[in-house]
Amino acid sequence: MKSYLSLIPISAKVHRRQNRMTLLCIIFAVFLVTAVFSMADMGVRMEMERLVGKHGSEALQGMSSNPTVQTLYLAAILLFIMILIAGVLMISSSINSNVAQRTKFFGMMRCIGMSKKQIKRFVRLEALNWCKTAVPVGVVFGIIITWGLCAFLRYGVAGEFSTMPLFGVSVIGILCGTIVGGITVLIASNSPARRASKVSPVSAVSGNAENTQSINKPVNPHIFKIETALGIHHAVSAKKNLILMTGSFALSIILFLSFTVLIDFVGYLMPQSSNTSDINISSNDNSNSIDPALLEKISVMQGVKEVFGRRSLLDVSAKISNHTDKIDLISYDDFDLECLSKDKQLKAGSDLSKVYGNSNYVLTIYDESLPLQLGDTVTVGSDTLKIAGMLKYNPFSENGSTNGKLTLITSGETFNRITGIADYSLIMVQTTKNATDKDVTAIRQIVNDDATFHDKREQRTTSTYMAFVTFVYGFLAIITLVTVLNIMNSISMSVSAKIKQYGAMRAVGMDKRQITKMIASEAFTYAVVGCIVGCSIGLLISKFLYDILITPHFPYAVWSIPVVSLIVILIFVVGASIIAVHNPTRRIKNTSVTETINEL
């Protein structure tokens, strides 16, 4: 053996099982960064091809200032930072647990003359040695996933993604993935390296670093039973381990809450309404001139799922709060009204049931600058109309704002009674999934020259929306899986590091059930603290991202506490804790007292 560094590959082979989690964490970090930056790069290439095709090569001169390009790389950088932090926490936790299990080894190295500096170097180089395997695997996996995602966008979603490059290799993605692998390992190994260097030669005899820790506070059994109190004490007494373990929980929660904002953002960009039409038939002069008989004809044609119409009358004189103003009147057919409830577009307190049929009840659009509230009345001609409900945003404007204009939405019957108008200004058609071009052509042929036919099937955003949602939840699923595995591994190694303590406790009378409760209370302490920290920071970041991404573009949007997401998080935390406790407790139960006491 030329030097102590020759032990690194030998140690890697001997501790292959303990290193599996560390390798997985490195692969996870490299894979995510490679995939994220590769997808951003592919998106930029797609945008470049679109601009060249539309404006020529000169359009590329302003690519750096292109909003799409800036958004793609900004999103990639934010994800890079989050993944870097997640990777550091998880890898550091795994290496720390590994070091705790090998206390005797480092103590022996100190006994034969290895200095603290050499121990630190050994741990760091050992960690970097894992990168030889983990980084190439993560990069290759990231490239393959990128190819799959690009193919899915190009052929599964199509539309604006029809020019997405296939089988492209992003140098930026590979470099970023490789760099993040090295950086995360170097940062993550720093704390475990210092911990290993502090192992005294005496620990080579005991084989347990935990024995050298001083206990400043005694265990308090007055609030909890002794086994529960001991578990909580084990969790909070080791400050660094507490930070790392709770950090894994907290970061997953923060990432989850952050990514849900992205889903909301996509939802505002591409609202998925139940009344979204595939075909629009509008009057040429925006008047109410389309015969209702046309709607009846279309409703029985092949390939038609739903057909409904709207009537409109703009700048109608109305009396509001003793003063006269100009308002817009728009009629909704029954299906259109039902969709408002399905899409949860109505504010709390709204009663949609009153609006149906020939009634004196109407809907309006909420605007804090307008005086109308639920129950207020508006007089149009000789009819006094009462506000039965309010829409959260304006579906007739691009940004959802009313721009100070009052709009009343009535049923078809109510509109007919007030205005005497029965004809439509707009007919909307939803086609079935198996509708053909022949079916659409047949509808087009029965539309006369007084109306304009719009085929909007190519403008569908459902697939695009689902693609983004799938990607976001896919990343969350991977993060969650790796976090659970890391927590399981960390709890298992924490138990292994204190195996002699558990043996001593069983020797003095603690039964297997009490040991299980002690390990479970330790794991749930990590979970509870992580949940509190993660939810607190995650909600602040969620509000911050919401105010940056959504509120400036959609003024009607209001951030609220994501109750559903928090419930999902609580279920995840409880589930992860239960899973993490299972294997260590089973190991303790299946090991005799003598074996645990003699365990090294």
N, C-alpha and C positions, 0 to 999 in steps of 0.2 A: 504494500500500500504506500503510494507516494506521499499522500497527505490526507488529512482528515476529510477533505472534500470528496475523496474517493468513496466515502461512505454514503453519499447522496443517492446514487442509483440503487445501491443495496438497500438503503432505508425505504426507497420508493417501492421496491418489490415486496419487502417485508410488511410494510404498512399499506398495502394496496387497498385492502378493504376500507380502512379508515380514510384513505385519500379519495375514495369514490365521490363523496359529496363535494369536496373541494374541486375536483375535476369537473363535476357537473355544473357547479356554480360558475367556473371560468368559461365553460362551453356556453352556458346560458347567456352570460354577459356579452361574449364575443359574437354569438349568433344574433342576439337582438340588435346590437349596434350595427353589425354588418347588414342585416336585413333592413333596418330603418334607413340608413344612409343610402343603401343601394336602391330602395324604393323611391327615396327622394330624388336620387340621381336619374332614375328611369323616368320619373315624373317631369324633371327638367328637360330631359331629352325629348319627351313627348311634346312638351310646350314649345321647344325650339323647332321641332318639325312642323307643328301647327302654324307658328309664326312665319317660318320660311315659306310654307305653302300658301299662306294668305297675303304676306307682305313682301316676300323676297328675303334675300340674305341680309339686307340692310337692317331688318328688324332685330337681328341678333345683337346689334350694337348697344341696345338698351336693356339687355337681358338681366344685368345685375340689379336694375331698378324695377324689374317686372314684379308686380305684386304676387303672382302665383309662385314664382321662383323664390322670392323672399319668404313667403309663407311656408313653403316646403322645407327650406333649410332651417328656418326658425323652429318649426315643429321638430325637425330632426335633432337640432341642438338641445332643445328642452328635454326630449326623450333621452338623448345621450347623457345629459347630466343626471337624470333620474336613474337610468340604468347603471351609471358609474357608481352612484351612491349605494344602490341596491346591491351591486356586485361587491363593493368594498365591505359592506356590513355582513353579507352572507359568507364571503370567503374568509373574512377575519374571524367570524364566529366559528367556522369550520376548522380553521388552522388553530385557533385558541383551544378548542376542544381536543384537537390532535395533540397539541403540546401538553395539555393537562394529563392526557393518558400516557405520555412518554417522559414523565418526570424522572423516573429512575434512569432512563437512557441519558438525559442531559446531565443528571447528577454524576453518572459514571464518567461522562466526557470531562466534567470539571475535575474529577478525581485523577484522571490521567494527564492533566495539565492543560486542557483547552481553556482559553481565556473567555471572558464575557463577550468581547468583540468577535471572537471566532464563533461563538455560539450564535450570535446575532446573524453573522454572515452565513452560517450553515443553514439557519431557518429560512432566510431570504432566498438563497440559492436553491434550496430544496423546493420552495414554492415556485420559483421561476422555472425549475426543471419540469414541473407539471405543465407549463405553457407549451412545451414542445409537442405535447399530444393534444391538449385542450384547444389551443388557438387554431391549428389547421382544421380540426373537426368542426369548431364553431364557425369558421369562415366558410367552409364547404357547405355546411348545413344552411347558413345564411344565404348563400348564393342560390342553392337549390330551392329554398322557400321563396326567394325573390322571383325566380323563374316561374314557380307555380302561381304566385300572386299576379304577376304580369299577364300570364296566360288566362287566368280567371277574369281579370279586368278586361282584357282585350276581346275574349270570346264569350264570357259569361255575362258581362255587363254591357260591353260595346258602347255605343253612343260616343261620348267625349273621350272614352278610353280606347277607341278603335285603332289608334295609332301607337298604343303602348308598345315599346320595344320588347322583343322576345329573346331569351337566352343572352341578354346583355350582361357583361361583367363590369361592375363598377370598381374602378381603382380606388375611388374615395371610400366606398364601403369597406373594401378589403383593408385599406390602410387604417381606417378608423377602428375597425374590429380588432386588428392586430395591436394597435396602440392601446386600446381600452383593456385588452387582455393583460398586457405588461403593466400598465398603470394601476389597475385594480389589484393585481397580485402584490406589487411593490408597496402600495399604500396599506393593503390589508395585512401584509406580513409584518409590518412595522411593530405593532403592538404585541403580537405573539412572540416576535423575536426578542423584544425587551423582557417579556415574561420568562422566556426560556433562559435568558442570560442571568436572571436573578435566582435560578435554582441553585441551591447550595450543595456541596458534596454530601452533606448530611441526608439530603433528600434521596440520594442514591440508595440509602439503607432503608428509609421508610417507604420510598416509592410513591409518595403522596404529597403533592405540594400544598394541598389544602391544610395539612397539619401544621404548616408554618405560619398560617394566618392567625393574627391575634384577634380575639373576640372582644369587642368593646362593649357590647350590650348583651345581657343574658336573654335567653328565649322567654317570652312572656306567655305562659299557658292559661292566663285568666280569661282571655277573650275567646280563644280557640282551644280545642283539644291539643294535647302535646304533639301528636303526629302532624297535625295541620300547622301548628305554630312552628315546628321544626322545618317543614317544607317552605313556609314563607321566609323563615330566617335564612335558609340556604340560598334562596333566590335574591334577597336584598343585601346579604352580607358581602357578596362578591360584586362590587360596583361595576367593574368593567364587563363582566359577564352579563349583568343585568342590563347594561346599556346595549350590548350586542344582541341579546336575545329579544328584548323589547323593541329594539330598533328594527329587527326583521319583521315583527308584527306591525309596528307603526308604519314602516315604509310601504308595506303591501297595502295598508289601509289608505295611506296618502295617495299612492298611485291609483288605486281603485276610484277614489273620489275625484281625482284629477281627470281620469279618463272618462268618467261619466259626463263631465262638462263638455268634452269633445263630442260625445254622442248628442248632447243637447244642441251643441253648435251646428252639427250636421242636420239635426232635425229642424232647426230654424232656416238653414240654407235651403233645404229640400223638404219642405213640409209634406208629410204623408197623409193627405186628407182622404176620407172615404168617398168624397164627392169629386175627386179628381177625374176629369173626363179624358177620353181618348179621341173624341171627335167633337168639335164645336161647330154649330151652324148659327151664324149671326146675321142680322139684317144689315144691308149695305150702308144704310144711313143711321145706324144705331137706334132706329125707331122700333116701336112695337108693331111689327108688320108680318110676323111669321104665324101662319094659321095653326092653331092647336091640332088640327087634323093631321098635320105632318108628324107631330109627336106620336099620335096614335098609330100611324102607318109604320114608323120606325120601330116602335115597341114590339111588334110581332115579327120583325125581320130576322133572318139568320145571323147569328154572331153577336146579337145585341143582348147585353146583360141588364143594363138599366138605362132609361132615358128620362130626362127631366128638363124643365125649362124655367126661365126667369123673365120677369117683366121689370122694366125700370122707368122711372119718371124723375127727371132731375130738376133741381131748383124750384121745388114746389113751395108755395107760401104756407107757412104754418105759424100757429100762435103758441109760444113757449114762455111760461111764466109772465104773462101779461105783455109780452112784446112779440112782434112779428119777425120771423127769420126765414131763410131759405134752407130747405132740407132736401135730401134725396130719398125716394121711395123705391124699394126693391122687393120683389116677391120671390118667395121660395116655395117650390113644390114640397109635398110631404117627405119625399126621399131626401131632399136637400136639408130639410129641417132635422130629420133623424140623424144625419151625418154630423150635425153640430154637437149632438149629445154623444155620439160614438167617438168623436175626436176630442172630446172634453174641451171644446172651445168656449163653453159658457162659464161665467163667473159664478161663484157660490151664491145661492139664494135665488137663482133664475128658475122659473117655472115654464118650461117649454110647452107643456101640455095645453096651456091656455091659448097658445098662438095658433094651433091648428083650426081649420075650418073658418067659417064666417064669424069672426069674433072682433072684439075691440081691443085685443091685446097684441102688442108688437115687441120686437126685439130691437135693441140699438147696440152701438159699439162703445165700449168703455173708453172714456177719455177724462182724466182728472181735471182738464181745463174746461170741460163742458159741464153745465149745471145739472144735467139730468141724472137721476138716481132711480133705483127700482121703486115702482109704485107711482112715479111722476106721470103727468099726462101731457099729451101734445094734441092740439086741435088742428086738424086738416079739413078745410071746408066746414061741413056740418058734423063731422065725425070727431069725437073725442077718443083718442087712443091712449091706452095705459101701458107703461113699460113693464113687461113681465120678465124680461131677462136681458142680460148684457153679454156681448161677445168680448173675449179677452183682447182681441186685436182686430184690425181692419183687414178682411180677406180680399178687399178690392184695391189695395195699394201694395207696392213692392216692399215697403218697410214696415207695414202693419200699422202705420200711424193714420189717424183721422184727419190730420192737418186742420183741425178746428171745424170740420164740416160734419153736421149731424146727419146720420143715415138711419132710417127706420127699415127694418126687415119685417115683412108681413107674410101671411099665407097667401096663396093664389086667390082664394075666395074673398079675403078681406081687401086685397088690392083691387079686384074687380069691382067690389061694392063701392070703394072710395073713388076710383078713377073712371069706372065704366069701361076699362080696357081689358079685353080677353086675350088678345094676341100676344105672342112672345117676342122679346128682343133677342133672346138667346136660347138655343136648345143644345143640351149637352148629352153626349152618348158615351156610355161605358161598354166596351166590347168584352166578349168572353175570351178566355185564354187561348182557345182554339180558333178564334176568328181569323179569316183569311183576307187577303187583299181583294179577292172577288166579293166577299161580303161587304167590305168597305166601299168598293166601287158601286155596288148596288144601292147603298145608301146615298152616295154622291149623285147618282142618276135621278133620284126623285126630288132633289133639291132644285128649286127654280132659280132663275137669274136674279131675283130680288134679295137673295141671301148668299152669304159667302161660306164655303165649306173649308174647314181647317182640320187636317189630319194631324193629330198631336201624339200619335203612338211613339214616334221616335224621340219625343221629349219626356218620356216617362223617366222618373228619377227613383222609382222603387228599387230597382236592381242596384243602382249606385249607392243609395242609402243603405241597403242591406250589406253591400260590400264593405263600406266604411264601418258599419256596426260590427260586422263579422271580424274585420281586422282588429278593431279596438278590443273586442271581447276575447279574440284569439290571443293577443298580447297579454291581457289580464289573466287568462287561463294559464298561460305559460308561467307568468310571474307568480301566480297563486300556487301552482304545482311545485315550483322550485322552492318557494318559501316554506310550504308544508314539509317537503323533503328535508330542507335545511333545519327546520325546527325539530323534526323527528331525529335527525342525526345529532343535533346539538344536545337534546335532552338525553339521548342514548349515551353519548360520550360523557355528559355531565354525571350520569349515573355510574359509568365505568370509572371515572376519576374518583368517585366517593364509595367505591364498592366495599372497601374495608370498613368504612364508617357504617354502612348498612349491615355488614356482617356483625360488627360489634353491637349494634342496636338489637339485632335478632338474638344475639348471645345473651343479652341482659333481659330478654323477655318480650320484645316487640314482635308481634305476629305479622304474617304476610299481608293481611288486610290493612294494618296500620302502616306498613312500608308503602303499600300502594297509595294510600291516602296522602302520605308524606310527599311522594314523587308527584302525585296529581296536584297537590296544593302548590308545589314549586312551579310546575308548568302553568297552572292557572294564574299564578302571580305575574309571571312574564306576560301572559295573555291580557290580563286586566290592565296592567300598567301600559302595555303596548297599545291596547285599544283606546285608553284615555288619551295618551299622547298622540296617537295616529289620528283619532277623530278630531281632536282639538286643532292640530296643525292642518289636517286634511280639509276641514271645513273652511279655515281661513284661506288656504290656497284655492279651494273650489270657488269661493266668493271672488277672490282676486282674478282668477282666470275668467270667470263669468263676466266680470266688469270689463275685462280687456277684450274678450272675443265676441261677446253677445250683445251686451247692453248698448255700446256705441252704434251698432248697426241695426238693432231692433229695440227702439226706445220703449216699447210696450212690455218687453221681457223683464221680469222681476225674479231675482234670485230667491230661492227658498231652501230651507234645510231639506236635503234629499233623504226623506224618511225611509223610503224603500231601500235605498243603497245602504243606509245605516243598519237596517234589519238584516240585509244580506251579509254585511260585514260581521255582525254579531254571531250569525249562524256559522260563518267561516271561522271565526276565532274559536268558538266552542268546539267545532268539529276538528280543527287543527290540533287543539290541545288534547282532545280525547285520543286522536290517532297517535300523537307524539308520546303519550303516556303508555300506550298499549305494550309495545315491545320491551321497554326497560322493566316494566313491572313483571312481565312474563319471565324475563331472564332472572330476576331476583327470586321469583317463586320457584323456578326450576333449579336453582343453585342452593346447595346445602350451606349451613352456617360455617362449617369448617372451610369449605372452598372459598367463601367470600372473605373470610379473615385472612386466609393464606394467599389471596389474589394479589398479584403484583402487576 
